[in-house]
């Protein structure tokens, strides 16, 4: 018997509905959330692929391999085939600014799913340009503490920022034991620091350093005449010996380079600045349903393994992850989203003017 095109669509739709029904029953999701997830899975099946803004994987697998691992996880979890394409052409701030402009001018955003820090994407949150998702109702493995931006985004990884140094050039007794030791005159002309100063609003919170102390610290850092660059650039300068110390960079980068034999390590100072990295769907995304499914898998144990292998990233809010073990017992400077929403961008720009001496 021949089936018409309409008949085929009917059977295809029934098939996806059945897959979705089985999926949410196996996941233990009850009505009405189960029905909402079933509808989401059905819509995602028709979207086929997503563009995922994220940084370039730097682990043991190639970009194509990590894309496929994540796609396979979505297929296994939800029965949906999604072709995932990473886009890491722009820095996080530039990607967020581009997306905000696209949405405000009525264009489709370039990305279906975004991976940003709370600070770099705060403008999107402030301008209400994030696609609303009922994360906890749809996905019962996502906890309340893993919601951010008023529940619009999910925390998928946390990375830690500390001073780093060249182990061939800095003697053990000279390794900074506090942030303030970076202000010692012996480091003048021998420091590097990032161009973007989006980590320091964490320290400017009243319960950490407060704004006056943070401002004064950065003014004194600027008098040290630091070399400026993006994270990869200043890490390269430390490794090459061009400068012996960087004021701050990611510990996961240090671990990555040390595994390759580079003479770099991080100083054990506190508070440890924490970058909280979020996944969210921008408003007007072309493929929001598939993007939502992909984001949710990042908070499964398998998704955390993919992040750890691809980016040396994991969430301190997930039990037994590398991030949770690193953070245990340490004083942390975590971001306060509402503080960032109110003051974060203004403080970042102020701090950048200080560092640039403008």
TORKOL-4160 file (C-alpha; in steps of 0.2 Angstrom, whole numbers, padded with zeros to 4 digits, m for minus):
358
<pt num="1" X="0000" Y="0000" Z="0000"/>
<pt num="2" X="0007" Y="0017" Z="m0005"/>
<pt num="3" X="0006" Y="0031" Z="0008"/>
<pt num="4" X="0003" Y="0049" Z="0003"/>
<pt num="5" X="0015" Y="0063" Z="0009"/>
<pt num="6" X="0001" Y="0068" Z="0021"/>
<pt num="7" X="0000" Y="0050" Z="0028"/>
<pt num="8" X="0019" Y="0049" Z="0030"/>
<pt num="9" X="0019" Y="0066" Z="0040"/>
<pt num="10" X="0005" Y="0059" Z="0051"/>
<pt num="11" X="0015" Y="0043" Z="0054"/>
<pt num="12" X="0031" Y="0053" Z="0057"/>
<pt num="13" X="0023" Y="0064" Z="0069"/>
<pt num="14" X="0015" Y="0050" Z="0079"/>
<pt num="15" X="0032" Y="0042" Z="0079"/>
<pt num="16" X="0040" Y="0057" Z="0087"/>
<pt num="17" X="0026" Y="0058" Z="0099"/>
<pt num="18" X="0028" Y="0040" Z="0105"/>
<pt num="19" X="0047" Y="0043" Z="0107"/>
<pt num="20" X="0044" Y="0058" Z="0117"/>
<pt num="21" X="0031" Y="0049" Z="0128"/>
<pt num="22" X="0043" Y="0035" Z="0131"/>
<pt num="23" X="0057" Y="0047" Z="0135"/>
<pt num="24" X="0048" Y="0057" Z="0148"/>
<pt num="25" X="0041" Y="0041" Z="0156"/>
<pt num="26" X="0058" Y="0034" Z="0157"/>
<pt num="27" X="0065" Y="0050" Z="0165"/>
<pt num="28" X="0051" Y="0050" Z="0178"/>
<pt num="29" X="0043" Y="0067" Z="0172"/>
<pt num="30" X="0025" Y="0068" Z="0177"/>
<pt num="31" X="0011" Y="0078" Z="0168"/>
<pt num="32" X="0010" Y="0092" Z="0164"/>
<pt num="33" X="0028" Y="0094" Z="0162"/>
<pt num="34" X="0029" Y="0077" Z="0153"/>
<pt num="35" X="0017" Y="0084" Z="0140"/>
<pt num="36" X="0027" Y="0100" Z="0138"/>
<pt num="37" X="0043" Y="0090" Z="0136"/>
<pt num="38" X="0035" Y="0079" Z="0123"/>
<pt num="39" X="0030" Y="0094" Z="0113"/>
<pt num="40" X="0047" Y="0101" Z="0115"/>
<pt num="41" X="0055" Y="0085" Z="0108"/>
<pt num="42" X="0043" Y="0085" Z="0094"/>
<pt num="43" X="0047" Y="0102" Z="0089"/>
<pt num="44" X="0066" Y="0099" Z="0091"/>
<pt num="45" X="0065" Y="0084" Z="0079"/>
<pt num="46" X="0060" Y="0096" Z="0065"/>
<pt num="47" X="0074" Y="0109" Z="0068"/>
<pt num="48" X="0088" Y="0097" Z="0065"/>
<pt num="49" X="0103" Y="0107" Z="0069"/>
<pt num="50" X="0109" Y="0122" Z="0080"/>
<pt num="51" X="0123" Y="0135" Z="0080"/>
<pt num="52" X="0131" Y="0134" Z="0098"/>
<pt num="53" X="0141" Y="0149" Z="0103"/>
<pt num="54" X="0155" Y="0143" Z="0114"/>
<pt num="55" X="0174" Y="0144" Z="0116"/>
<pt num="56" X="0185" Y="0132" Z="0106"/>
<pt num="57" X="0188" Y="0115" Z="0114"/>
<pt num="58" X="0205" Y="0113" Z="0120"/>
<pt num="59" X="0205" Y="0095" Z="0127"/>
<pt num="60" X="0210" Y="0079" Z="0120"/>
<pt num="61" X="0196" Y="0078" Z="0106"/>
<pt num="62" X="0194" Y="0089" Z="0091"/>
<pt num="63" X="0180" Y="0101" Z="0088"/>
<pt num="64" X="0171" Y="0089" Z="0077"/>
<pt num="65" X="0173" Y="0075" Z="0089"/>
<pt num="66" X="0166" Y="0085" Z="0104"/>
<pt num="67" X="0151" Y="0091" Z="0093"/>
<pt num="68" X="0147" Y="0073" Z="0089"/>
<pt num="69" X="0148" Y="0067" Z="0107"/>
<pt num="70" X="0136" Y="0080" Z="0112"/>
<pt num="71" X="0124" Y="0076" Z="0097"/>
<pt num="72" X="0125" Y="0058" Z="0102"/>
<pt num="73" X="0121" Y="0062" Z="0120"/>
<pt num="74" X="0105" Y="0071" Z="0114"/>
<pt num="75" X="0100" Y="0057" Z="0103"/>
<pt num="76" X="0102" Y="0044" Z="0117"/>
<pt num="77" X="0093" Y="0055" Z="0130"/>
<pt num="78" X="0078" Y="0061" Z="0119"/>
<pt num="79" X="0078" Y="0051" Z="0103"/>
<pt num="80" X="0081" Y="0067" Z="0093"/>
<pt num="81" X="0095" Y="0069" Z="0080"/>
<pt num="82" X="0103" Y="0087" Z="0082"/>
<pt num="83" X="0117" Y="0092" Z="0071"/>
<pt num="84" X="0128" Y="0103" Z="0083"/>
<pt num="85" X="0139" Y="0116" Z="0075"/>
<pt num="86" X="0151" Y="0126" Z="0087"/>
<pt num="87" X="0154" Y="0144" Z="0083"/>
<pt num="88" X="0169" Y="0152" Z="0093"/>
<pt num="89" X="0174" Y="0166" Z="0080"/>
<pt num="90" X="0170" Y="0180" Z="0093"/>
<pt num="91" X="0175" Y="0183" Z="0111"/>
<pt num="92" X="0161" Y="0181" Z="0123"/>
<pt num="93" X="0158" Y="0200" Z="0125"/>
<pt num="94" X="0158" Y="0202" Z="0106"/>
<pt num="95" X="0146" Y="0188" Z="0104"/>
<pt num="96" X="0135" Y="0194" Z="0117"/>
<pt num="97" X="0135" Y="0212" Z="0109"/>
<pt num="98" X="0132" Y="0205" Z="0092"/>
<pt num="99" X="0117" Y="0195" Z="0098"/>
<pt num="100" X="0109" Y="0210" Z="0107"/>
<pt num="101" X="0111" Y="0221" Z="0092"/>
<pt num="102" X="0103" Y="0207" Z="0081"/>
<pt num="103" X="0088" Y="0205" Z="0092"/>
<pt num="104" X="0085" Y="0223" Z="0095"/>
<pt num="105" X="0085" Y="0226" Z="0076"/>
<pt num="106" X="0073" Y="0212" Z="0073"/>
<pt num="107" X="0085" Y="0200" Z="0065"/>
<pt num="108" X="0087" Y="0182" Z="0070"/>
<pt num="109" X="0102" Y="0180" Z="0081"/>
<pt num="110" X="0117" Y="0171" Z="0074"/>
<pt num="111" X="0117" Y="0158" Z="0088"/>
<pt num="112" X="0103" Y="0146" Z="0094"/>
<pt num="113" X="0112" Y="0142" Z="0110"/>
<pt num="114" X="0125" Y="0153" Z="0119"/>
<pt num="115" X="0138" Y="0149" Z="0132"/>
<pt num="116" X="0143" Y="0165" Z="0142"/>
<pt num="117" X="0148" Y="0170" Z="0159"/>
<pt num="118" X="0136" Y="0180" Z="0170"/>
<pt num="119" X="0146" Y="0195" Z="0167"/>
<pt num="120" X="0148" Y="0195" Z="0148"/>
<pt num="121" X="0130" Y="0191" Z="0144"/>
<pt num="122" X="0122" Y="0203" Z="0158"/>
<pt num="123" X="0117" Y="0215" Z="0144"/>
<pt num="124" X="0106" Y="0202" Z="0136"/>
<pt num="125" X="0098" Y="0198" Z="0153"/>
<pt num="126" X="0095" Y="0217" Z="0157"/>
<pt num="127" X="0087" Y="0220" Z="0140"/>
<pt num="128" X="0075" Y="0205" Z="0142"/>
<pt num="129" X="0082" Y="0196" Z="0126"/>
<pt num="130" X="0084" Y="0178" Z="0133"/>
<pt num="131" X="0071" Y="0165" Z="0127"/>
<pt num="132" X="0061" Y="0159" Z="0143"/>
<pt num="133" X="0063" Y="0141" Z="0147"/>
<pt num="134" X="0055" Y="0132" Z="0161"/>
<pt num="135" X="0071" Y="0122" Z="0165"/>
<pt num="136" X="0066" Y="0114" Z="0181"/>
<pt num="137" X="0049" Y="0109" Z="0176"/>
<pt num="138" X="0055" Y="0101" Z="0160"/>
<pt num="139" X="0071" Y="0093" Z="0166"/>
<pt num="140" X="0070" Y="0085" Z="0183"/>
<pt num="141" X="0089" Y="0084" Z="0185"/>
<pt num="142" X="0091" Y="0103" Z="0185"/>
<pt num="143" X="0091" Y="0110" Z="0203"/>
<pt num="144" X="0086" Y="0127" Z="0209"/>
<pt num="145" X="0104" Y="0132" Z="0213"/>
<pt num="146" X="0108" Y="0129" Z="0194"/>
<pt num="147" X="0097" Y="0143" Z="0188"/>
<pt num="148" X="0103" Y="0160" Z="0185"/>
<pt num="149" X="0096" Y="0176" Z="0176"/>
<pt num="150" X="0080" Y="0175" Z="0185"/>
<pt num="151" X="0078" Y="0157" Z="0180"/>
<pt num="152" X="0081" Y="0161" Z="0161"/>
<pt num="153" X="0098" Y="0152" Z="0160"/>
<pt num="154" X="0107" Y="0137" Z="0168"/>
<pt num="155" X="0124" Y="0136" Z="0176"/>
<pt num="156" X="0133" Y="0123" Z="0167"/>
<pt num="157" X="0151" Y="0126" Z="0172"/>
<pt num="158" X="0162" Y="0136" Z="0184"/>
<pt num="159" X="0180" Y="0141" Z="0181"/>
<pt num="160" X="0192" Y="0149" Z="0193"/>
<pt num="161" X="0203" Y="0164" Z="0191"/>
<pt num="162" X="0219" Y="0166" Z="0201"/>
<pt num="163" X="0237" Y="0174" Z="0198"/>
<pt num="164" X="0248" Y="0163" Z="0188"/>
<pt num="165" X="0267" Y="0163" Z="0186"/>
<pt num="166" X="0282" Y="0155" Z="0176"/>
<pt num="167" X="0289" Y="0142" Z="0187"/>
<pt num="168" X="0306" Y="0144" Z="0179"/>
<pt num="169" X="0307" Y="0163" Z="0183"/>
<pt num="170" X="0298" Y="0164" Z="0200"/>
<pt num="171" X="0306" Y="0157" Z="0215"/>
<pt num="172" X="0295" Y="0147" Z="0227"/>
<pt num="173" X="0297" Y="0161" Z="0241"/>
<pt num="174" X="0292" Y="0174" Z="0228"/>
<pt num="175" X="0275" Y="0166" Z="0223"/>
<pt num="176" X="0261" Y="0178" Z="0228"/>
<pt num="177" X="0252" Y="0172" Z="0244"/>
<pt num="178" X="0239" Y="0185" Z="0243"/>
<pt num="179" X="0231" Y="0197" Z="0229"/>
<pt num="180" X="0240" Y="0212" Z="0238"/>
<pt num="181" X="0257" Y="0204" Z="0235"/>
<pt num="182" X="0255" Y="0208" Z="0217"/>
<pt num="183" X="0257" Y="0226" Z="0221"/>
<pt num="184" X="0275" Y="0224" Z="0227"/>
<pt num="185" X="0287" Y="0235" Z="0218"/>
<pt num="186" X="0297" Y="0220" Z="0212"/>
<pt num="187" X="0283" Y="0216" Z="0200"/>
<pt num="188" X="0283" Y="0233" Z="0191"/>
<pt num="189" X="0284" Y="0230" Z="0173"/>
<pt num="190" X="0284" Y="0211" Z="0175"/>
<pt num="191" X="0265" Y="0208" Z="0176"/>
<pt num="192" X="0252" Y="0204" Z="0163"/>
<pt num="193" X="0233" Y="0207" Z="0165"/>
<pt num="194" X="0218" Y="0204" Z="0154"/>
<pt num="195" X="0211" Y="0218" Z="0143"/>
<pt num="196" X="0193" Y="0214" Z="0149"/>
<pt num="197" X="0191" Y="0217" Z="0168"/>
<pt num="198" X="0174" Y="0208" Z="0170"/>
<pt num="199" X="0181" Y="0197" Z="0184"/>
<pt num="200" X="0183" Y="0211" Z="0197"/>
<pt num="201" X="0164" Y="0215" Z="0200"/>
<pt num="202" X="0164" Y="0199" Z="0209"/>
<pt num="203" X="0177" Y="0206" Z="0221"/>
<pt num="204" X="0168" Y="0223" Z="0222"/>
<pt num="205" X="0153" Y="0215" Z="0231"/>
<pt num="206" X="0151" Y="0222" Z="0249"/>
<pt num="207" X="0153" Y="0204" Z="0256"/>
<pt num="208" X="0170" Y="0202" Z="0247"/>
<pt num="209" X="0181" Y="0217" Z="0245"/>
<pt num="210" X="0168" Y="0231" Z="0242"/>
<pt num="211" X="0170" Y="0244" Z="0228"/>
<pt num="212" X="0183" Y="0256" Z="0236"/>
<pt num="213" X="0195" Y="0242" Z="0240"/>
<pt num="214" X="0193" Y="0234" Z="0222"/>
<pt num="215" X="0195" Y="0251" Z="0214"/>
<pt num="216" X="0211" Y="0255" Z="0224"/>
<pt num="217" X="0218" Y="0238" Z="0220"/>
<pt num="218" X="0216" Y="0240" Z="0202"/>
<pt num="219" X="0223" Y="0258" Z="0202"/>
<pt num="220" X="0239" Y="0251" Z="0210"/>
<pt num="221" X="0240" Y="0237" Z="0197"/>
<pt num="222" X="0239" Y="0250" Z="0183"/>
<pt num="223" X="0254" Y="0258" Z="0191"/>
<pt num="224" X="0264" Y="0242" Z="0189"/>
<pt num="225" X="0263" Y="0245" Z="0170"/>
<pt num="226" X="0256" Y="0228" Z="0166"/>
<pt num="227" X="0256" Y="0220" Z="0148"/>
<pt num="228" X="0238" Y="0219" Z="0142"/>
<pt num="229" X="0230" Y="0205" Z="0131"/>
<pt num="230" X="0217" Y="0192" Z="0131"/>
<pt num="231" X="0218" Y="0177" Z="0142"/>
<pt num="232" X="0227" Y="0166" Z="0129"/>
<pt num="233" X="0239" Y="0180" Z="0125"/>
<pt num="234" X="0244" Y="0183" Z="0143"/>
<pt num="235" X="0246" Y="0165" Z="0146"/>
<pt num="236" X="0257" Y="0163" Z="0131"/>
<pt num="237" X="0268" Y="0178" Z="0138"/>
<pt num="238" X="0270" Y="0170" Z="0155"/>
<pt num="239" X="0275" Y="0153" Z="0147"/>
<pt num="240" X="0287" Y="0161" Z="0135"/>
<pt num="241" X="0295" Y="0171" Z="0150"/>
<pt num="242" X="0290" Y="0188" Z="0142"/>
<pt num="243" X="0282" Y="0192" Z="0159"/>
<pt num="244" X="0284" Y="0181" Z="0174"/>
<pt num="245" X="0267" Y="0184" Z="0182"/>
<pt num="246" X="0249" Y="0187" Z="0176"/>
<pt num="247" X="0238" Y="0195" Z="0188"/>
<pt num="248" X="0223" Y="0183" Z="0184"/>
<pt num="249" X="0218" Y="0170" Z="0172"/>
<pt num="250" X="0209" Y="0153" Z="0171"/>
<pt num="251" X="0216" Y="0139" Z="0182"/>
<pt num="252" X="0209" Y="0127" Z="0168"/>
<pt num="253" X="0221" Y="0135" Z="0156"/>
<pt num="254" X="0235" Y="0132" Z="0167"/>
<pt num="255" X="0231" Y="0114" Z="0170"/>
<pt num="256" X="0230" Y="0112" Z="0151"/>
<pt num="257" X="0247" Y="0119" Z="0148"/>
<pt num="258" X="0255" Y="0110" Z="0162"/>
<pt num="259" X="0249" Y="0094" Z="0155"/>
<pt num="260" X="0259" Y="0098" Z="0140"/>
<pt num="261" X="0275" Y="0102" Z="0150"/>
<pt num="262" X="0274" Y="0121" Z="0151"/>
<pt num="263" X="0282" Y="0130" Z="0165"/>
<pt num="264" X="0266" Y="0138" Z="0172"/>
<pt num="265" X="0257" Y="0137" Z="0189"/>
<pt num="266" X="0244" Y="0146" Z="0198"/>
<pt num="267" X="0246" Y="0155" Z="0215"/>
<pt num="268" X="0235" Y="0149" Z="0229"/>
<pt num="269" X="0227" Y="0165" Z="0235"/>
<pt num="270" X="0210" Y="0168" Z="0241"/>
<pt num="271" X="0196" Y="0173" Z="0238"/>
<pt num="272" X="0196" Y="0163" Z="0222"/>
<pt num="273" X="0187" Y="0172" Z="0209"/>
<pt num="274" X="0174" Y="0161" Z="0201"/>
<pt num="275" X="0167" Y="0163" Z="0183"/>
<pt num="276" X="0150" Y="0156" Z="0182"/>
<pt num="277" X="0146" Y="0150" Z="0164"/>
<pt num="278" X="0129" Y="0149" Z="0158"/>
<pt num="279" X="0119" Y="0141" Z="0144"/>
<pt num="280" X="0104" Y="0150" Z="0137"/>
<pt num="281" X="0093" Y="0152" Z="0121"/>
<pt num="282" X="0093" Y="0170" Z="0115"/>
<pt num="283" X="0076" Y="0177" Z="0110"/>
<pt num="284" X="0070" Y="0174" Z="0092"/>
<pt num="285" X="0082" Y="0160" Z="0090"/>
<pt num="286" X="0079" Y="0150" Z="0074"/>
<pt num="287" X="0079" Y="0133" Z="0083"/>
<pt num="288" X="0075" Y="0136" Z="0101"/>
<pt num="289" X="0068" Y="0118" Z="0105"/>
<pt num="290" X="0083" Y="0109" Z="0099"/>
<pt num="291" X="0094" Y="0121" Z="0108"/>
<pt num="292" X="0085" Y="0119" Z="0124"/>
<pt num="293" X="0087" Y="0100" Z="0123"/>
<pt num="294" X="0106" Y="0102" Z="0120"/>
<pt num="295" X="0108" Y="0114" Z="0135"/>
<pt num="296" X="0099" Y="0102" Z="0147"/>
<pt num="297" X="0111" Y="0088" Z="0143"/>
<pt num="298" X="0126" Y="0098" Z="0149"/>
<pt num="299" X="0120" Y="0096" Z="0167"/>
<pt num="300" X="0119" Y="0077" Z="0166"/>
<pt num="301" X="0134" Y="0067" Z="0172"/>
<pt num="302" X="0138" Y="0063" Z="0153"/>
<pt num="303" X="0137" Y="0081" Z="0149"/>
<pt num="304" X="0148" Y="0086" Z="0163"/>
<pt num="305" X="0161" Y="0073" Z="0156"/>
<pt num="306" X="0160" Y="0081" Z="0139"/>
<pt num="307" X="0163" Y="0098" Z="0146"/>
<pt num="308" X="0178" Y="0092" Z="0157"/>
<pt num="309" X="0186" Y="0083" Z="0142"/>
<pt num="310" X="0183" Y="0097" Z="0130"/>
<pt num="311" X="0186" Y="0112" Z="0140"/>
<pt num="312" X="0192" Y="0106" Z="0157"/>
<pt num="313" X="0176" Y="0114" Z="0163"/>
<pt num="314" X="0163" Y="0107" Z="0176"/>
<pt num="315" X="0151" Y="0114" Z="0188"/>
<pt num="316" X="0155" Y="0116" Z="0207"/>
<pt num="317" X="0136" Y="0113" Z="0210"/>
<pt num="318" X="0137" Y="0096" Z="0203"/>
<pt num="319" X="0143" Y="0083" Z="0215"/>
<pt num="320" X="0161" Y="0075" Z="0213"/>
<pt num="321" X="0165" Y="0085" Z="0198"/>
<pt num="322" X="0183" Y="0092" Z="0196"/>
<pt num="323" X="0176" Y="0110" Z="0200"/>
<pt num="324" X="0167" Y="0104" Z="0216"/>
<pt num="325" X="0183" Y="0096" Z="0222"/>
<pt num="326" X="0194" Y="0111" Z="0218"/>
<pt num="327" X="0181" Y="0123" Z="0227"/>
<pt num="328" X="0180" Y="0113" Z="0243"/>
<pt num="329" X="0185" Y="0122" Z="0258"/>
<pt num="330" X="0190" Y="0138" Z="0248"/>
<pt num="331" X="0184" Y="0156" Z="0250"/>
<pt num="332" X="0175" Y="0160" Z="0234"/>
<pt num="333" X="0171" Y="0176" Z="0225"/>
<pt num="334" X="0155" Y="0170" Z="0216"/>
<pt num="335" X="0145" Y="0183" Z="0205"/>
<pt num="336" X="0129" Y="0190" Z="0212"/>
<pt num="337" X="0118" Y="0192" Z="0196"/>
<pt num="338" X="0108" Y="0206" Z="0203"/>
<pt num="339" X="0123" Y="0216" Z="0208"/>
<pt num="340" X="0130" Y="0213" Z="0191"/>
<pt num="341" X="0114" Y="0218" Z="0182"/>
<pt num="342" X="0114" Y="0234" Z="0192"/>
<pt num="343" X="0132" Y="0239" Z="0192"/>
<pt num="344" X="0143" Y="0225" Z="0184"/>
<pt num="345" X="0145" Y="0233" Z="0166"/>
<pt num="346" X="0148" Y="0251" Z="0173"/>
<pt num="347" X="0161" Y="0244" Z="0185"/>
<pt num="348" X="0169" Y="0233" Z="0172"/>
<pt num="349" X="0171" Y="0249" Z="0160"/>
<pt num="350" X="0178" Y="0259" Z="0175"/>
<pt num="351" X="0191" Y="0246" Z="0179"/>
<pt num="352" X="0196" Y="0244" Z="0161"/>
<pt num="353" X="0198" Y="0263" Z="0160"/>
<pt num="354" X="0209" Y="0262" Z="0176"/>
<pt num="355" X="0220" Y="0248" Z="0168"/>
<pt num="356" X="0221" Y="0257" Z="0152"/>
<pt num="357" X="0225" Y="0273" Z="0161"/>
<pt num="358" X="0211" Y="0283" Z="0152"/>
